[in-house]
Amino acid sequence: MKKSVAVFTAMMALAAAPFVSCVGGRGGGETVAVTSVTLDKTSMSLTVGGTGSLTATVAPSNATNTGLAWSSSPSGIVAINGAGATVTVTASNAGSTVITVKSAADASKAATCSVQVTGAIAVKPVTIAAGYHSLAIKTDESLWAWGSNGSGVLGLGDTNNRNAPTRVGTASGWAAVSADGFHTLAIRNDGDLWAWGANGLGQLGLGDTTGRDTPTRIGTANDWVAASAGFCHSLALKADGSLWAWGSNTFGELGLGDNADRNIPTRVGTDNDWATVATCGNHSLALKKDGSLWAWGWNECGQLGVGNTNNRNAPARVGTANDWTAVAAGSACTLAIRADGSLWAWGGNGVGELGLGDTNNRNAPTRVGTAGNWAAVSAGLGGRSLALRKDGSLWAWGVTPLSESGTSSVPLRVGADSSWAVVASGDGHSLALKTDGSLWAWGRNFDGQLGLGDSGPGTERNTPTQVGTGYSVSTN
């Protein structure tokens, strides 16, 4: 009887006690914290256009909040599709990026995967270039050089001038070339960047100040798409839209916010939307993908187009227009085209190189005439300006536009031909390609820069003279 009473009393006590849930083994509504996030891969290699997958695991398995946040840095290399534990990664551009996945509940719990994207480099073709020397790429992707060869700028292993096109090494696969004063830059179609010539201020980007007389590869990156050689500095773009600079920085022409020289490629800011670069002399220009135009460096003649003559050591926007489509830098001037085909000029104008009918400098973009069918421009070291119209006609102004004597402050048509495709203005001479792949040259020829087999006083040409055929035609 006593035992029965004890059991009954115990049962009544349990009935009176608060109800305790056993869901999850811990009690109702209690948060289970995320302790780690891991990925099934720590590295991945893709080709442009290729895809891969990544799967994240959140621990413990009974964590209350298993939400995840995915990102990549730098952006523009890959696209991440999906938002759950498994995502698809699509390679957009060549380059390197790091994908990060974080716990939505605790961002300190994260994992990363390094991604290298190669192949399908879309190098912007530039097949002729002129500075104190001349360069051209043929249809077989071989590279040829001639003219002044101080500091080995022709890349031929010596410093002897050449008065006829001479092949640079035996390599092929050249896609773009740029020349200004005493150094040359070139990109192969695999995205490798090469440099040669003078290097006293690190303009070759090789980590030293020793000149080279043969092409030398800059670093190991293989995602370069465009390059431009200034007088003693260099600019280049990578496939991810990042902008890089090196060499002389006396006037802030590297755009790095200071005036210190660099001897290796150094990134300009953090933006990934740069589309085109152009430099000559000591100022730099670049277009962004939104059509805005930016300038920095030396500005004594107003060549930056920012409304004054103050130098800039970081990119400064030129006006507010966002429809610029092409830009070219001269030694102290700038030429550019807008989407409506109008041509604009600013900067130094001592010999009429702006094409505005006078010799007055301008410090802001000023329209050249009223024509609206301009297609390409080139501005040289010696005040020589060239441009093509959409009808294939060729125009020139500034120093010796059509001969070796006199100047013109307005564009003059060069002959009656309408099959011109590419132009390049050098220091006293000009190069132009026709649509049939024939190369033509005219102007000064003291060092054989016309490539016609002669050189010196009396050998200049005052009309386009054919250099040869079989050259690669691209749009400027």
C-alpha angles and dihedrals in degrees: 000000000000090000092054092051091051093051091048092050092051092050091050090052092053091049090054094049120098116266113255119201119224095198108135089001091265112074132280120302097002115149119238108207125225109247100183147358120209136180129219089230133037095189137023136185121207139167121229108282093019126120138214137171136237127197123198125203122205120205135245098036091224095052111146097227114037096167117136137202120209128199142152132216126231091030124218096053097087138010118224114213118194135027106223132081092296123047136177118235118207120192111230105170138007116267143074127292139163121230114210127194119192135185109256088217098047118018091194088072103078145136133205140209123197113221126197116193119194139169135042093065108184099213111187104239118235107167104177132042136175133195121132082325137033134242134182138175120222127216090262087060094248118142124231131190139184143160129051112016105186111152090011092284092156090064094228099127096258142053099247118125119241126211096193133046109281123189116249105227122308100282121115131190095084112156109167137019136186132187136176124148117341106337137064133210126195138173127209121216090254089067097255116142121217134187140185142165130053117010107170092128098035094262092145091063094225099128096258142057098246117122123235128211096194130050111281123189118243108227122308102286114124101187102084114133106171138016137181128194119215126190093280104349139061139217129195141171129219126214091257090063095254119143124224134187140182143164129050117015103174093127097031091263092148091063093224098128096256141059101246119124120238127206098194130050108280123191118248107221122312103280119127099193103083114132110173138016131200132174140165131163108352105325131084135210136187139176123218124217090255090063096254119139124223133189140183142162130051114017107167092126097038092258092145091065094220097127100263142049100252118126118241126211095192131045111283121192117246106226121308102284116123100188102082112136106174138018136184131188126216125190091276105356142063132218124191142171128218128212092263090061094253118145122224133188140184142162131050115014106170094133098030095266091147091064093225098128096257142057099246119124120239127207097194133046110283123188118247108223122310102282115126103192105080115139110174140009138196129185122193141206095258103051095273117141126191133181141173127217124215090255090065095254120142124225133187139184142162120049116018095337095172104008144013094266132061134008138246126215093198130056114271123195116245106224123311100281118124101190101086115131111168134023135191126183120206136176101301097337139072137213128199136176126213124214090256091063096255116142123218133190139185142164131051118012107177093132100029094265091147090064094223098128098262139072144184136060113338095027097089118119123219096195131044109281122192116252097182146293138261097066123146114255120212134158118262 
